[in-house]
Structure formats: C-alpha cells, structure tokens
Amino acid sequence: MAKINVRSPYFVNLSTTNLTSAEIEIQIYIGGVNTSWQSSPQYKLSSTAIDEKVNFEIAELIKDYIPAAFNGTYPNLITATDDYTTVYVDYRITEYISSVAQTPVDTLGVRAFYGYGYFEDGANPQLLQGYLQSNTTILKPDDNSLKVPVDNENTNSVAFFYNNQQIYSWTPASSAKIQDQIAYVSTASADVDDYRERVEASGGTFEDNACIQNFLRNETIYPVDEVIIDGVDGITVLRIQNIQECKYTPYKLTFINKFGVYQDIWFFKNSRLSMSTNEDKYKSNILTNGTYNTYDPQVKLLTKNGNQKLSLNSGYYPESNNEVFRQLFLSEKVWIEYNGKTLGVTISNKNISYKNSLTDSLINYTIGVEFAFDTINNIR
C-alpha cells in the first residue's frame, strides 16, 4: 500500500469523464488499523474540477497530527505516547459527475511517516525499504548501544555480529498498531544507552571514578561490528565502528531523518559552550525633590535572559556519511543528550559545505547547536 511522507506533498489525483467537483474526508489516528470507514474525519475538503481533474494535497494536514517528540527513549512496541512519528490515515473520496454525487470510495490504513523525499525522488515519494537510514557505516562510542531503525512491515530479520559471530537476531512481531511500524532494534533495552544507564536501570549505583572511566575506555560494553538486515529491498550490511575517545566527551545528537525516524549521530571531539544574552532596557525618572542619588542607575533593565550554544566537532567521518549531515541540517527536530538530560536544540549553522576525501583528506565537521530554550526559566 502507498506510504505518505508528510514533509513532502502527497497528492490524491482524480480524473473522471464529466467530473465537475469532488470531496475528500480525511481521518487521522493511532492504534489499530480501521477495517471500515468511521465517519469521524478531522478534515473535509471540496474542490471544483478543472478540465475534469481534481488534485488534493493532504500531507501538510496530516503532519499536524504527528507529535514526533523525543524524551531520550526510543519508541519500540509501545502504547500511544507523544513520541510516535507515524499515524494511520483513512480517506473517503466522493466524486460529482455532472454535479451528481457518486458512491464514496474509501482508502483505509495508509501509513504516514514524518519523512520527506528530495526533488529527485519525484511526486508522492514512497521510500519503501526495510532499513530506515541512508548510511551503511555507523560510528558510535564503544561504551554505547546501537539502535537500528527498521520498517516493521518491510523487514524480515536483523542480525548483529561481533568478530564474525552472531550475537543477536531479531524478527518483526506482528502488530497492526501504527506506533509499532518502526522498530529500533538493539542489543540493549529501549531506555539504556550506555554502561552507566544499564547499572542504574537495574537498580544499582554507578560510582564514577578514574578506575571505572579507564575500564570503560578500554572495553566495548555493547560489542557489535556488523549488522545484516534482510528487507523487502534486499540485504543491507552495516559496518559499525566502535570509537574509543579518551580525551573529549562525545555528544549525541538525535534527529528525525528523511525516513521519519529518530537517528543518532555522534560528535567525538572538542566542544565549546558559549552564551549570548538579550535584554530590554528603559530610562527611569530618578529625580526626587530636585536631586538624585548617583548610585541609582538611570538606565534600568526590564528583562534579561540568555541562550547557550555548543560548538561541536564531529571527529573523522567517512565520506559516505555526508548524507547523514545533510539530513541533520534539514531536520525540523533535533535533540542533544547533555548532562544526563535530553534537550531540544536547533542547528545554528545555515550552510554546510560537503567534504570529500579527495580534496579534504580527513573529513571533519564543526557545527553549532543552540539550546531551544532561554537560560533563565521563564515558562509561565
């Protein structure tokens, strides 16, 4: 069945002899797929035919119903929360032939993803594949887990390997819930990223000290160096590079990629934190009985706040990951894991110059991210 990627237009095209007008009703929902029309649409649109043709564009309307929030936990076979990036769409078409209403035609259970296609992908891009990322070489810290996003309907199996030995295999569970259409396959649990979180999730206490840090830097906690995905589009082989970074603190950005799933990208090298401030000022009357105090400022601040920014350095990435950086820059929603919290950020860079191994030798990107909130809490 067709798939809707809501960040690109999706057209429902009608062309019928003597078509004078048409009406479309759109219902958007989560949970199990409907088997019949429910008569509770969120939208009802009508259009007059031109040259016996009508085109409805529905993707932008559907997008408003996909929250695509992220709290640090990757959704996986869950009940409805605000982190899902997929919904079901039913729509009913009623054509008017010579101004006479015809029997409505229902289309049920169309999957809609928070994704998009490029211009080169043409109208109504589908992106029908199992593995829902563009890169087949993945870099991650050796102390962190790997999340592989796949389309549950278009994937037969996922196998994890380390040193040519299979260590884990996964097959999709049958489920009609739209929230379960994307699976984030991992050897770790859904809400555990690293060794510290694994200890704390099991009720233990993590004692951070030099010896523990030295151990973590020299041991691969979640060992995997190859992943093989069997999908409807064929076999995809992922090469995993486990990076040991002893000097700097790696930072993970999570963003929604072109396929409409949460994807991680790590920045391994030096980062710098900075802050800019903004303020509103006014001049006050400090005169009292013909005199004033020199310590009383005439110019006063009405409000003052700040916004913090991180400059992140990626470290060396293979040229094949340029597409990942492109999708990061095009993403509408980005988060960072910072000081134990998942925080929303925006990419402050407006331009990116793609690097290649021929002219740049080693490929390294430096980008700025702004925290998507004021430094002083002013939520009222």
C-alpha positions as CSV (number, residue, x, y, z in Angstrom):
1,M,0.0,0.0,0.0
2,A,1.1,3.6,-0.6
3,K,3.0,5.4,2.1
4,I,2.8,9.1,2.9
5,N,5.8,11.1,3.9
6,V,4.3,14.2,5.4
7,R,7.1,16.7,5.0
8,S,6.7,16.4,1.2
9,P,3.4,17.0,-0.7
10,Y,1.2,13.9,-1.2
11,F,-1.4,14.3,-3.9
12,V,-4.6,12.4,-4.4
13,N,-5.4,12.8,-8.1
14,L,-8.8,12.4,-9.6
15,S,-9.6,12.3,-13.3
16,T,-13.0,11.2,-14.5
17,T,-15.1,11.9,-17.5
18,N,-17.7,14.7,-16.7
19,L,-16.2,15.3,-13.3
20,T,-17.5,18.6,-12.0
21,S,-16.3,18.5,-8.4
22,A,-15.0,16.2,-5.7
23,E,-14.9,15.9,-1.9
24,I,-12.3,14.3,0.3
25,E,-12.7,13.4,4.0
26,I,-9.6,12.6,6.0
27,Q,-9.3,10.7,9.3
28,I,-6.0,10.5,11.1
29,Y,-5.5,8.2,14.1
30,I,-3.1,5.9,16.0
31,G,-3.6,2.4,17.4
32,G,-5.0,-0.5,15.3
33,V,-6.0,0.0,11.6
34,N,-9.6,0.6,10.8
35,T,-11.4,-2.0,8.7
36,S,-14.3,0.3,7.8
37,W,-15.0,4.0,7.4
38,Q,-15.6,5.5,10.9
39,S,-17.4,8.8,9.9
40,S,-15.3,10.9,12.2
41,P,-12.9,12.8,9.9
42,Q,-10.7,15.7,11.1
43,Y,-10.9,17.3,7.6
44,K,-13.4,17.6,4.9
45,L,-12.3,19.4,1.7
46,S,-14.1,20.1,-1.6
47,S,-12.8,21.3,-4.9
48,T,-14.2,22.3,-8.3
49,A,-12.8,20.2,-11.2
50,I,-10.8,21.9,-13.9
51,D,-10.6,20.0,-17.2
52,E,-12.4,17.1,-15.4
53,K,-9.5,16.8,-12.9
54,V,-9.1,17.4,-9.2
55,N,-5.9,17.3,-7.1
56,F,-6.0,17.2,-3.3
57,E,-2.7,17.7,-1.3
58,I,-3.1,16.1,2.1
59,A,0.4,15.7,3.6
60,E,0.5,19.1,5.4
61,L,-2.8,18.4,7.1
62,I,-1.6,15.1,8.4
63,K,1.7,16.4,9.7
64,D,-0.1,18.5,12.3
65,Y,-1.3,15.2,14.0
66,I,2.2,13.7,14.3
67,P,3.8,15.0,17.6
68,A,7.3,13.5,17.0
69,A,8.6,14.4,20.4
70,F,11.6,12.7,21.9
71,N,12.4,12.2,25.6
72,G,15.5,10.1,25.2
73,T,13.7,6.7,25.0
74,Y,13.3,5.2,21.5
75,P,9.7,4.1,20.9
76,N,9.5,0.4,20.3
77,L,6.3,-1.7,20.5
78,I,4.8,0.8,22.9
79,T,1.3,2.2,23.7
80,A,0.4,5.6,22.4
81,T,2.6,8.4,23.7
82,D,3.8,11.7,22.2
83,D,7.0,10.3,20.7
84,Y,5.5,8.4,17.7
85,T,6.3,9.6,14.2
86,T,3.7,7.5,12.3
87,V,-0.1,7.6,12.0
88,Y,-2.7,5.9,10.1
89,V,-4.8,7.8,7.5
90,D,-8.1,6.9,6.1
91,Y,-9.7,9.0,3.4
92,R,-13.0,8.9,1.5
93,I,-13.5,10.3,-2.0
94,T,-16.8,11.4,-3.3
95,E,-16.9,12.4,-7.0
96,Y,-19.6,14.5,-8.5
97,I,-20.3,13.5,-12.1
98,S,-22.3,16.2,-13.9
99,S,-23.0,17.6,-10.4
100,V,-24.4,14.2,-9.2
101,A,-22.8,12.6,-6.1
102,Q,-21.3,9.2,-6.8
103,T,-20.8,6.3,-4.3
104,P,-17.9,7.2,-2.0
105,V,-14.7,5.3,-2.4
106,D,-12.7,4.6,0.9
107,T,-9.0,4.1,1.3
108,L,-8.1,2.7,4.7
109,G,-4.9,2.3,6.7
110,V,-2.5,4.3,4.7
111,R,0.7,4.7,6.8
112,A,2.0,8.3,7.2
113,F,5.6,8.9,8.3
114,Y,7.3,12.2,9.5
115,G,9.6,11.9,6.5
116,Y,10.2,13.6,3.1
117,G,11.6,13.0,-0.3
118,Y,14.1,15.0,-2.3
119,F,13.1,16.8,-5.5
120,E,14.8,13.9,-7.4
121,D,12.5,11.4,-5.8
122,G,9.5,12.8,-7.7
123,A,5.9,13.4,-6.6
124,N,4.5,11.3,-3.7
125,P,7.9,9.8,-2.6
126,Q,7.5,6.4,-1.1
127,L,10.8,5.3,0.4
128,L,9.7,1.7,0.7
129,Q,12.6,-0.1,2.3
130,G,13.5,-2.0,5.4
131,Y,16.5,-0.1,6.8
132,L,15.4,3.5,7.6
133,Q,18.8,5.3,7.4
134,S,21.0,6.3,4.5
135,N,24.4,5.4,5.9
136,T,25.8,1.9,6.0
137,T,28.8,2.9,8.0
138,I,27.9,3.9,11.6
139,L,30.2,5.4,14.2
140,K,29.5,5.2,17.9
141,P,31.4,5.2,21.2
142,D,32.4,1.8,22.3
143,D,30.5,2.3,25.6
144,N,27.2,3.0,23.9
145,S,24.5,0.9,22.4
146,L,23.4,0.8,18.8
147,K,19.9,1.5,17.6
148,V,19.0,0.3,14.1
149,P,15.7,1.7,12.9
150,V,13.7,-0.5,10.5
151,D,10.3,-0.6,9.0
152,N,8.4,-3.5,10.7
153,E,6.4,-4.2,7.6
154,N,9.3,-4.2,5.2
155,T,11.9,-6.1,7.2
156,N,12.3,-9.9,7.6
157,S,15.1,-10.0,10.1
158,V,18.1,-8.2,11.7
159,A,21.2,-9.9,12.8
160,F,24.0,-8.5,15.0
161,F,27.6,-9.8,14.7
162,Y,30.9,-9.3,16.5
163,N,34.2,-10.8,15.4
164,N,32.2,-12.9,12.8
165,Q,30.0,-14.4,15.4
166,Q,26.3,-13.8,15.5
167,I,25.4,-12.3,19.0
168,Y,21.7,-11.3,18.5
169,S,18.9,-11.8,16.0
170,W,15.5,-10.0,15.7
171,T,12.4,-10.8,13.6
172,P,9.4,-8.4,13.4
173,A,6.4,-9.0,15.7
174,S,3.0,-9.0,14.0
175,S,1.2,-5.9,15.1
176,A,-1.4,-3.6,13.5
177,K,-0.7,-0.7,15.7
178,I,0.8,2.2,13.8
179,Q,3.1,3.1,16.7
180,D,4.8,-0.3,16.2
181,Q,5.5,0.2,12.5
182,I,9.1,1.4,13.3
183,A,11.3,-0.8,15.4
184,Y,14.6,0.5,16.9
185,V,16.5,-2.8,17.0
186,S,19.3,-3.0,19.6
187,T,21.1,-5.5,21.8
188,A,20.3,-3.2,24.7
189,S,17.0,-2.3,26.2
190,A,15.0,0.5,24.7
191,D,15.8,3.1,27.5
192,V,19.5,2.2,28.1
193,D,22.3,3.8,26.1
194,D,25.5,3.1,28.0
195,Y,27.0,1.2,30.8
196,R,26.1,3.8,33.5
197,E,22.4,3.7,32.4
198,R,22.4,-0.1,32.4
199,V,23.7,-0.1,36.0
200,E,21.1,2.5,37.2
201,A,18.3,0.8,35.2
202,S,18.8,-2.4,37.1
203,G,18.7,-0.6,40.5
204,G,22.4,-0.3,41.0
205,T,24.6,2.7,41.9
206,F,27.2,3.9,39.5
207,E,30.4,5.1,41.3
208,D,32.2,7.4,38.9
209,N,35.9,7.3,39.4
210,A,39.2,7.2,37.5
211,C,39.4,3.4,37.6
212,I,35.9,3.0,36.2
213,Q,36.5,5.5,33.4
214,N,39.7,3.7,32.5
215,F,37.8,0.4,32.3
216,L,35.0,1.9,30.1
217,R,37.6,3.4,27.7
218,N,39.2,0.1,27.1
219,E,36.2,-2.2,27.0
220,T,33.5,-2.4,24.4
221,I,30.3,-2.7,26.5
222,Y,27.9,-3.5,23.7
223,P,30.1,-5.3,21.2
224,V,28.9,-5.2,17.6
225,D,30.8,-4.6,14.4
226,E,28.4,-5.7,11.7
227,V,24.6,-5.8,11.2
228,I,22.8,-7.6,8.4
229,I,19.3,-6.5,7.6
230,D,17.0,-8.7,5.4
231,G,14.4,-6.4,3.9
232,V,11.9,-6.3,1.0
233,D,14.5,-4.3,-0.9
234,G,17.2,-6.9,-0.4
235,I,20.1,-7.4,2.0
236,T,21.8,-4.4,3.7
237,V,25.1,-4.8,5.5
238,L,26.1,-2.2,8.1
239,R,29.6,-1.7,9.2
240,I,29.9,-0.5,12.8
241,Q,33.0,1.5,14.0
242,N,33.3,1.5,17.8
243,I,35.3,4.6,18.7
244,Q,37.5,4.9,21.8
245,E,37.6,8.6,22.8
246,C,39.7,9.1,25.9
247,K,40.3,12.9,25.8
248,Y,37.0,14.5,25.0
249,T,33.4,13.9,26.0
250,P,31.4,12.7,23.0
251,Y,27.9,14.2,22.5
252,K,25.0,12.5,20.7
253,L,22.5,14.4,18.6
254,T,19.3,12.7,17.8
255,F,17.2,14.0,14.8
256,I,14.3,12.9,12.6
257,N,15.8,11.9,9.3
258,K,14.2,11.8,5.8
259,F,12.6,8.4,6.6
260,G,10.7,9.9,9.6
261,V,12.7,8.0,12.3
262,Y,15.0,9.0,15.1
263,Q,18.6,8.8,14.1
264,D,21.7,9.3,16.2
265,I,24.9,11.0,15.1
266,W,27.9,11.4,17.5
267,F,30.4,14.3,17.8
268,F,33.5,12.9,19.3
269,K,36.0,15.7,19.6
270,N,36.3,19.1,21.4
271,S,33.2,21.0,22.2
272,R,32.9,24.6,23.4
273,L,30.0,26.1,25.4
274,S,29.1,29.8,25.0
275,M,26.2,32.1,25.9
276,S,24.7,35.2,24.3
277,T,22.4,37.5,26.2
278,N,19.5,39.7,25.3
279,E,17.8,42.5,27.3
280,D,15.1,45.1,27.4
281,K,16.1,48.5,28.9
282,Y,14.3,51.7,29.9
283,K,15.2,55.1,31.3
284,S,13.6,55.8,34.7
285,N,13.0,59.1,36.5
286,I,15.3,59.0,39.5
287,L,14.8,62.7,40.4
288,T,13.4,63.3,44.0
289,N,12.8,66.8,45.3
290,G,15.3,68.3,42.8
291,T,18.1,65.8,43.5
292,Y,19.0,62.2,42.8
293,N,21.4,59.5,44.1
294,T,24.4,58.8,41.9
295,Y,24.3,55.1,42.8
296,D,20.7,54.8,41.4
297,P,21.1,54.0,37.7
298,Q,19.0,56.0,35.3
299,V,19.0,53.1,32.7
300,K,17.4,50.1,34.2
301,L,16.8,46.6,32.9
302,L,13.3,45.4,32.4
303,T,14.2,41.9,31.4
304,K,17.4,40.0,30.7
305,N,18.0,36.4,29.6
306,G,20.4,34.3,27.7
307,N,20.8,31.5,25.3
308,Q,23.5,28.9,25.4
309,K,25.2,27.4,22.4
310,L,27.5,24.4,21.8
311,S,30.2,24.2,19.2
312,L,30.5,20.5,18.3
313,N,33.4,18.8,16.5
314,S,32.5,15.5,14.7
315,G,35.9,13.9,14.6
316,Y,36.7,12.0,11.4
317,Y,33.8,10.5,9.4
318,P,33.8,8.5,6.2
319,E,32.6,10.4,3.1
320,S,29.6,8.2,2.9
321,N,28.2,9.9,6.0
322,N,27.8,13.3,4.2
323,E,24.2,12.3,3.5
324,V,23.6,12.0,7.3
325,F,24.9,15.5,7.9
326,R,22.7,16.8,5.1
327,Q,19.6,15.2,6.7
328,L,20.7,16.6,10.1
329,F,20.8,20.1,8.7
330,L,17.4,19.6,7.0
331,S,15.7,18.2,10.1
332,E,13.0,20.1,11.9
333,K,13.5,18.4,15.2
334,V,16.9,17.8,16.9
335,W,17.8,16.8,20.5
336,I,21.1,16.5,22.4
337,E,21.9,14.3,25.3
338,Y,23.6,16.8,27.7
339,N,24.5,16.4,31.3
340,G,22.1,13.5,31.7
341,K,19.1,15.2,30.1
342,T,17.6,15.1,26.6
343,L,17.2,18.7,25.5
344,G,15.9,20.3,22.3
345,V,18.3,22.2,20.1
346,T,18.4,24.0,16.8
347,I,21.3,23.9,14.3
348,S,22.6,27.4,14.2
349,N,24.6,26.9,11.0
350,K,22.6,27.8,7.9
351,N,25.1,26.5,5.4
352,I,27.1,23.3,5.0
353,S,30.0,22.6,2.6
354,Y,30.2,18.9,1.9
355,K,33.7,17.5,2.2
356,N,35.3,14.7,0.2
357,S,38.3,12.5,0.8
358,L,40.0,13.7,-2.5
359,T,40.2,17.3,-1.6
360,D,39.8,17.3,2.2
361,S,41.6,14.1,3.0
362,L,40.2,13.6,6.5
363,I,36.5,14.6,6.8
364,N,35.6,16.5,9.9
365,Y,32.6,18.8,10.6
366,T,32.2,21.6,13.1
367,I,28.6,22.7,13.8
368,G,26.9,24.9,16.3
369,V,23.7,24.0,18.2
370,E,21.6,26.4,20.2
371,F,19.6,25.2,23.1
372,A,16.0,25.7,22.2
373,F,15.0,27.5,25.4
374,D,16.1,30.5,27.4
375,T,18.8,30.0,30.0
376,I,16.6,31.5,32.8
377,N,13.4,29.6,33.2
378,N,10.6,31.9,32.1
379,I,7.9,29.4,31.4
380,R,4.7,30.8,32.9
